[in-house]
């Protein structure tokens, strides 16, 4: 996969793309990250990428020319039809389902804005997706782009090594992940549940499913809205209600 990021602050991505799983994924050829300063594409002699909004108002607005030229150059260089993602508060809220969708793409281009927003023609004629990572305000789109790059890259075949890891993570199953334990089995009197020490794989799997459902019911009941549950899972939820 090819991931291009258009930003005015490319140095922000050095540590993120050069560390941990993302760095390993790039070294092994699963993904190629390319960070571009779109200021380099401006035709303005002062290298300005923004201007005052028509009609007045506070702040500055990113002009269309640098972003259009940058995206068109990236498209031409790679001869692909990329998904062009605009990071913005008005976009679709980002979810694991969206990450899984994007992980099937060959090429992503992410646009990171600053200032008071984008010229509307960028939205209407350049991008394919508008994404928000949450209902809060950031100084720019860079952090959102890092989140998308990380969540998508870890889904690419081979990246995590253990192919079941991404599948069983929180949100991939529609539930929060079940509790996890490691050695020692007794730490300061705090013991690992007996079922996990039993070696009985069917019972362990049942326990994990039940505890994942319990944790979701308690912490994120919104995730259960509209979710199809088995008869066994419905009985478990009744137990949780009684326990509460």
N, C-alpha and C positions, 0 to 999 in steps of 0.2 A: 504494500500500500504506500502511496505517496501522500504526505500531509504537508501542505504549504500553509504558513501563517503570515499574514500581512499585518504589520504592526509598526508603530513609531518608536517602540522600545524593544528592539531585538535582544538586547542584553538580558532581559528578564527571563528568557527561555534557556539560557546557557546551562544553569544548574539543573533545571527540570529535565531537559532532553538529554543531558549528559550524565545522568545518574540512574542507578537502580534498573528496574525492569525496562524502562524506555530506552536507556542506553544499550542494554543487552539486546533488545529487539532490533535496534538499528544496526548494531555490529553484526548480528546474525542474518541481516538482510530481510527481515520480516516487514520492516517499515523504513521509510526514508523521510526524515524531517528536514524541512527547508524553511528558514525564517527570513522573511524579506522586509526590509524597511521601505514602505511604499512612498516615503518622502523622496526616494531616489527616482521615482517616476514622474514627479511633478514637472510641468513645463514652466512653472513660475520662476522667474529669475531669482527671487528671494527664497525659494524652496518652501513656500507656504503651501500647506495642504488644506487649510480651512479659510473661511471667510464669514463675514457678517450675514445673518439671515435676512432674506427679503421680508419686508413688512415690519422689521425691527424686532427687538427682544434681546434678552440677556444671552451672553455666551457666543461661541463660534460654532459653525457647522462644517463638517468635513465635506470638501468639494468632490464632485464626481470624477474629474479627470484622472488624478493619480491612481485611484482604485480601479477604474475601468481599464486603464493602460496596463496596470500590474497584472490584473486577472487575465486579460487578453494575451499578454506575453506568456504567462504560465500555461495557459491552455495551448498556445501554439507550440511551445517548447516540448510539451509532453504528448501532444496529439490525443488528448483524452476529453471526456465529457465529465468534468468534475462536479461534485456537489459543492456549491459555493455558499458557505454558512456565514451569516451575519450575526455576531454576538450583540444582542440588544435586549433591553428590558421588556419590549413589546412582543418578543418572540414566543414561540411554543416552549413550554417548560420542559427542560431536559429530563429524561428518564432513562432507565436501563433499557427499555424497549427501543428507544431512539438510538442508544449506543449500539445495540445489536443490529439495527437497521443500517447504520452508517458503517459498521464493520464489514459489510458485504460490498462496499464500494471500492473502486480501484484508486480513486484520487479525491481528496478533500482539500478545499481551500477555505481557510477561516479568516474573516475580516475582523480586526480588533479596533474598535473606535475609541475616541476620546472626545473631550469637549462636550458640547450640548447635543450632539447627534449627527446623523448622516443626511446628506441631500437625498430627498425622497426618490430621486431617479435611480439611486443605487439599489434601494429596496425593490423598485418596480421592474428594473430592467437588467440587473446584474446578478442578484442572488437567487438561489433555489430554496434556501431554508433560512428562517430567522429563529434563533434559539436563545432562550433565557435560562440561566442556571438557578434562578430563584427569585423570590419577591423581595429583593433588597438592592441597594445601589452600590456599585463599585466605581472606582475611578476610571476604569477602562475595561476592554474586553479580553485582556491578556489572561487573567486568571481563569475565566470561562473557557478560553481556548485550551489552556493546559489541562483542565478537567476533562474536556471532550477528548483530547489527544490521549490522555491516560486511559480513560474508560473504554475507548475504542481499541487501542493498541493491545490491551490485555486480552481482548476477545479474539485476536487473530490466531489462527491455528499455529501451534508450536511455541507461542510466546511464553506461556506460563509453565510449560513442561508437563505438568499434570493437567490433562485435558478436562478433568472433572471439576477443577477449581473454579473456573469462571461460571460453570453451569450451576453450581451449588451455592454460589455467593448470595448474600442478601439481595433481594429484588429480582434476581434472575429467575427464581422459582415463583415469584409473586409474594413470597413471605420473607420475613427477617430470618437470618441464619440462626440455627440452634446453638445452644451453649457449647463451648469447646473446653477441653481439659488436657493437660499433659502431666508428666511426672514432676514431683512425686504424687502418689495417690492420696497421701495424707500430708497436708502442709499445715502445720500449727493447729491441728485438730479439724481443719477444713478438708472434708473428704470428697473424692470423686464419686459420683453416683455408681452404685453397685452394678447396674446394668452395663455400664461401659467397660467394666472389668470382667464381665461374664464370658466374653468370647462368643456369645450367641448373636450372630450377625443380624438375624431377622428381628430379634428383640431390640437390638441397638438401633436399627433403622426405624422401627416403630417409635422408639423413644425420641429419636431426633426429629421425626416428623411432628410428633405431638408437641415437643418443646418449641419447635419453630412456629407452630400455630399458636401456642400459648404466648410466646413473646410478641408475635404480631398482634394478637388480640389485645394484649395489655398496652403495648407501646404505639402501635400504628393500626388501630382498627379500621382506618380509612382504606387500607390496602385490601381488606376483606369485602368491601362493598362490590357487589356484582360478581364476586369470585364463586365459581362452582365448587361446592364442597361435597365430599363423599359422606355417606351416612355415618361412618365412623368419625369423621372430622366434626360433623354436626354434634355428635354425642360429646366429643371432647370439649367443644365450646360451651355446652350446657354445664359441664363439670367446672370449666373456668369461671362461669357466672356464679356457680355455687361457692367456689373457693373465694371469690372476691367478697 
